[in-house]
Amino acid sequence: MRRTRRAGRAVQAERAPVDLAAEAELFDRVAAEVERFEDPFRHVLLLRLLHGLTPTQIAHATGSAP
């Protein structure tokens, strides 16, 4: 969510339904493409895209060299 500052406090900005729909469609398309990858590539992509791990964290999680 986008946040803005007003009078010294954070205010949540509402997101337009079209933006939410576009984001959901993009997520579905990316998820479908990730499923086409074979392991270990798919596993690494999921750790990065869904869990936000850094390459070093992924290396440690998978027991690989960074």
C-alpha positions as CSV (number, residue, x, y, z in Angstrom):
1,M,0.0,0.0,0.0
2,R,1.1,3.5,-0.7
3,R,1.5,5.7,2.3
4,T,1.7,9.4,2.5
5,R,2.5,11.8,5.3
6,R,0.0,14.4,6.4
7,A,0.4,16.6,9.5
8,G,3.1,14.3,10.9
9,R,1.2,11.1,10.7
10,A,1.1,8.3,8.2
11,V,-2.1,8.0,6.1
12,Q,-3.1,4.8,4.2
13,A,-4.0,5.7,0.6
14,E,-6.8,3.7,-1.0
15,R,-5.9,1.6,-4.0
16,A,-8.1,1.7,-7.1
17,P,-9.9,-1.6,-7.9
18,V,-8.4,-1.6,-11.4
19,D,-4.9,-1.5,-9.7
20,L,-5.8,-4.4,-7.5
21,A,-7.1,-6.4,-10.4
22,A,-4.0,-5.8,-12.5
23,E,-1.8,-6.8,-9.6
24,A,-3.8,-10.0,-9.1
25,E,-3.6,-10.8,-12.8
26,L,0.2,-10.2,-12.9
27,F,0.6,-12.4,-9.8
28,D,-1.4,-15.3,-11.5
29,R,0.7,-15.0,-14.7
30,V,4.0,-15.0,-12.9
31,A,2.9,-17.9,-10.7
32,A,1.9,-19.9,-13.8
33,E,5.3,-19.3,-15.4
34,V,7.3,-20.1,-12.2
35,E,5.5,-23.5,-12.1
36,R,7.0,-24.3,-15.5
37,F,10.5,-24.2,-14.1
38,E,12.2,-27.4,-12.9
39,D,13.7,-27.7,-9.4
40,P,16.1,-26.3,-8.2
41,F,15.3,-23.2,-10.2
42,R,11.6,-23.1,-9.2
43,H,12.5,-23.4,-5.5
44,V,15.0,-20.6,-5.7
45,L,12.5,-18.3,-7.5
46,L,9.8,-19.0,-4.9
47,L,12.3,-18.2,-2.1
48,R,13.1,-14.9,-3.8
49,L,9.7,-13.8,-5.2
50,L,7.4,-15.0,-2.4
51,H,9.5,-14.9,0.6
52,G,11.8,-12.0,-0.3
53,L,15.0,-13.8,0.6
54,T,18.3,-12.3,-0.6
55,P,20.7,-14.4,-2.7
56,T,22.8,-15.0,0.4
57,Q,19.8,-16.1,2.4
58,I,18.7,-18.4,-0.4
59,A,22.2,-20.0,-0.5
60,H,22.1,-20.7,3.2
61,A,18.5,-22.0,3.0
62,T,19.4,-24.4,0.1
63,G,22.8,-25.4,1.4
64,S,24.5,-23.9,-1.6
65,A,27.5,-21.6,-1.9
66,P,26.6,-17.9,-2.2
